[in-house]
């Protein structure tokens, strides 16, 4: 897994004022360890550098007179940053780089830099408490070097803070390696596989840009209940059963799917997004509620429960659910460990899992799952 800790200095904060990059540092991390491989350049922007910017980073026009222009290093930068996850604190870093590439009429190899693509930052990919730990580590490292500044030092501090904040993440190289790491887990531990390791533990209801989650949920469930009845052989007995049924069929809900099986979680972590690293979350769950005792309107904390297995898929996947209140939409606790599956290892995981009987036909025990399994066996 290759990442780049990226930091820049510019002639000013606003992208629209014709500001340009004057310094860039990019440090390579492999499997969350600094390799010592980096690039660092001062860049002549061929424009005035306002005094507030000079006061911020100490880089003057005179100092940059004999330094290369961005066009002189663009190929080196493009090659160094290609096919890597970029670690940047905020979107402006990526915006400035995107602008430089646009001005030089070059499409960057790394999609993180293209302005028309999803470009996650450290704040968006880290869970809330993890990001707080990252910021705290940044502050501590910067206090230790408060008399020094520059993009290279900042990029190194940023990388060190990221490594420190994400010490609950473990990279696995094979299914055997993963199973070795979880073999001591409690039978009640929950596992959740995600095909992109930057996916957070946030139920689909709360991924909407609007904040009025409760009203939107009530409206969707009302329509679902009214129109789902003709398709059901047996009606759900309570609100939670309606909710899990809606979740099963793709309606956005406040419910998150988990499994008691680490192998099932690996399956969902590797089946899609071949260009992304996957991940398996492991949560040390110990207390379960009965679904009939859960009152959605009075939820104050995240609750885990064993649902009524109304479908063969839920049974096959050893399904468990967590249900999340409005006040705590994201699952974010020290009891969660994250196992990262590099994208290069996904095909190997898929092949090995199938030998263990974990494939589309067993995870989705119906004709759709059978067809998916036959297609994958014939390289479709």
N, C-alpha and C positions, 0 to 999 in steps of 0.2 A: 504494500500500500504506500503510494508516494504522495506526499503533500508538500506544499510550498508555503512557508511563512513569509508574507509579503508586507512590505512597508514602503511608503513613499513620502517625500516632501515636495511641496508645490509652491508656486509663486503667490498663491492665495487660496482661500477656502472655496470660493464660488466657482462652479464649473462654467457658468454662463458669462463670466467676465474675461474670457480668453486666457484664463490661467493655465499654466503648463507644469509638467513634472520637472523638478530640478535634481531629484535624487531618488534612486530606487535600490532596494535591497531585497533579495529573494534567497531564502535558506531552504535547503532540501531536508525533508524528514522521510525516512523509510521505516515503516512499521512503528511510527511515533517515536523515532529516535533521530536526533540530529546527526547527519553523516559527515559534516564538515565541508560539504560541497555547497557553494553559494556563488551568487553574482552580486556585484555592487558597483553602481555607476553614479557619478555626478553628471548632470546633463545640462548643456547650454540651451535655455529656452528661447534665446534670441528675442527677449523682451525685458522690460523693467521688472525688478523684484521690489515690491513695496516694502517700506521699513517694518510694518507689523510682521510680515513674513520672515524678514531677516532676523527680527527679534525672537521669533519662534524657533527657527532652526539654525541660524547663524551663517547661512549660505549667501554670499554676496555676488553681485554681477561680475565684479572684478575676478573673483575666485573662479567663476565659470567660463571666463573668456576663452580658455584653451581646452575646454572640455568638449566631448563629442555631443552632437545633436542626437535627438531621439532616433532619427532615421539611420544614424550610424550604428545603433545597437539593437534595432528592432528585430533583426533576424536572430540574434543571440538570445534576446529575451523570449521571443516566440518559441524557440526550440527548447529552452530551459524550462519553460512553464507548461509545455504541452502535456496533455494526458495526466494532469495532476490536480488534486483538490487544492484550491487556493485558500489559505487561512488569512482573512482580512477582518479587521475589527468592524469596519463599516462599509457601506455600499459606495461611498465617495471614492475610496481607493480604486475599486473596480471601474467606476464611472470615468475617472481620470485616465486610466489605462485604455479603456474602450475609446475615449476621445482621441488619444494619441494614435491608436491604430487606425481610426477612421480618417484622421487628418492625413495619414500617410497611405491611405487607400489600400490597407492590408487587412484581410480577415484573419483574426488570431486563431490558432489551432485550438486553444483552450476555450471551450464554450462559456466558462465562468466570466470571461472578459467581454463577451458579446452582449450588447445592451438589449437585444431582443430575446434573450434567453433567461432562464431562472439562474440567479446568481446569489446563492446563499452566503451570508456572512457568519462570523462566529456567534453573533447574538441570535441569529435565526436557527442555527443548527444545534446549539447547545441548549439543554434543558435549563429552566430558570435558575435553579440552585447551582448548576454547573457553571453557568455564565457568571453568576455572582462570585463563585470560587475563582474563576478565571480573572475577573476584574480585581479581586483581592490579591491574587498572586502577582498580577501586573503591577499593582501599587507597591507591593513589598519589594519586588525586583527593581523597580524604578527608584525607590528610596535608597537602595543600596548603591545605585549608580547615579545619584541626583546631580552630580557635577559633570556628567557626560551626556551627550545626546548625538543623534544621527540616526539615519534610517537603518544602518546595519545593526547597531546596538538595539534599536527598537524592535527589529525583526527577530533578533535572538531572544530578547525579553518576552516577546509575544509567543514565540515557540516554547520557551521554558514554562510560561504561565499556562499554555494550552496543555502541555504534557502533564503538569502538576494537577490541573483541574479535572482531567479526564483519566485519573488513575483507576477508575472503576471499569475502564475499557480494556479488553484483552483481545489480541489478534490471534486467530486460530488458522493453522495451515492445512488442516485436513479434518474429515469427519472423526477420525480416530483421535486426533488431538482434542477436538471439541468434547467428545464423550469422556475422555480422560479428565478434562477440566471440570465436568459437571457430575462425575460419577458419585461424588459424596453429597449431592444435593438431597434435600428432604423430599419425601414423596408428595408433600403438599406444595412444593415450589411450582411456580407458574412460568411458562415460557411463551414468548411471542416473537415470531420471525417477521422481519421487514426487509423488503428487497433493496431498499436504499438506507444505508446506515444513518443518514441524517433525518430520517423520519422520526418524529417525536411521538411520545406516548399520549396522543391527543385524540379522543374520539371524533368521528367524522362530523358530528353536530357542531363542534366548536371550531372547525376549520373554516367556517364561513366568515367573510369579512365583517358581516353585521354582528352586533353584540346582543341583539334581542333573541337569544337562544331559546328561552322558554316558550315564547309566543310562536316562534317558527316550529318548534317541536310539536306543540299542541295542534297546530294546524295540519302538519304532515300526518301525524298519527290519526287525527280525525278522518282525513280523507282515506288513509290506508284502511282503517277499520270499516269504513262505509263501503269500500269497493273490493275488499279482499275476501269477503265472506263466500261468494260463489265458488272460489277456488279452494276452499278449505273443507276437508272431511270432518274435522273437529275444531270447534272454536276454542281459542285460548281462554283459560279460566281466570286470569287476572291481568293487571296492567303490565307486569314484568314479562309475562309470556307474550303479550302483544308486542312489547318492545323488542324482545329477542327474536321474534318472528320477523319483524320489520328489519332488524339488523341483518338477519340471515339472508334476506332478499334484497339487500343493497340500499335500504333507506338510511339516510344520515340519522344517527342516534347518539345518545350519551353513553353508549355501551362500547367497550373495547374487548376484542376477542383474544383469548389466551388458550394455552393447551397445557395439560399435565405432562405431555410428551415432548422431550427435547428434540426428538427426531422429526416430529410434525412441525415444530418451529423452524427447524433447518430447511424443511421442504419449502415453506412459504418465504424464507429468506433468500432462496436461490432460484425460484422459478421464473422470475421476471427481472427487468432492468439489468440485462447482462453487462451494461457499461458502468454500473454502479456497484460499489461494495455493499454487501448485505450485512445484516446484524441479527443476533438473537438476544433478546432481553430476558433475563432471569430474575424473577421477583420472589422473595422469601415470604410467601403468604402463609399465614397460620390460622386465621379465623375466617370462617365462611358463614354467611347469612343464608337463611332459607328464603327463597324467592317470594313466598307468600307474606313474609314479614317486612318486605322492603316497601317503603312509601316514598315514591319519587319526589313528591312535593316537600318532604321533610328531610331530604338528604343533606347532611352536613359534612360528610367525609366520603372518600372513595370506599366502596364496599365490593367485596368479591363474593360471588355466589355460583353454585352449581345449577345450571339451568335444567329444566325439563327437556330431555333429549327427544324433541319432536321430529327430528330429521335424521336420516342415516348419516348425512355429512357430519353433523354435530357429534354423533357417537363415534364415527370413524376418526375424527380429529381430536378426540378426548377434550372436548370444548369446555372451557370455563370462561366466565365473563367478569369484568369489573364494570361498575356503574358509577358515573362521575357527577358530582353536584356542580351547579353553576359557579360556586365559589372556589372550586378546585378542579378545573377542567383537565389540567395536565397531570399525569402521573409522574411524580418527581420526588424520589425518596432515596436515602442512602442504601436501602435494602435491595436496590436494583443493580444488577451487574450486566454489562453489555459485552457480548462476544462478536467481534467483527470478522466477517468472512470476506476476504479480498475477492474482487470481481474475477480475477484470473482463476480462482479456485471453485467458482460456482459450477462449471460443467462437471468437475470431479465429484463434488458433493451430490449433484443430481444423479450421476451414474451410480455412486455407492449407495445412496438412499434407495434407489430403485431395486438394488440387489437385496436390501433389507425389507422390501415390500412396501416402501413408502413412495408412492408415485400418484399420478393423476387418477388412475382407476381405483385406488384404495382410499385416497383422500376425498374423492368425489364419487361415491359408489352409485353411479347412475350412468345412463348412456352418454351423457356429456363428458363425464370423467373418463369413461372407456375410450371414447373417440379421441380425447386429448392424449391419452396414454399411447394409443396406436399411432397417432401422428408423430409424437416425440420419438417413438421407437423407430420410425421410418424417416427421421430427420426433416420433418416438416416444421 
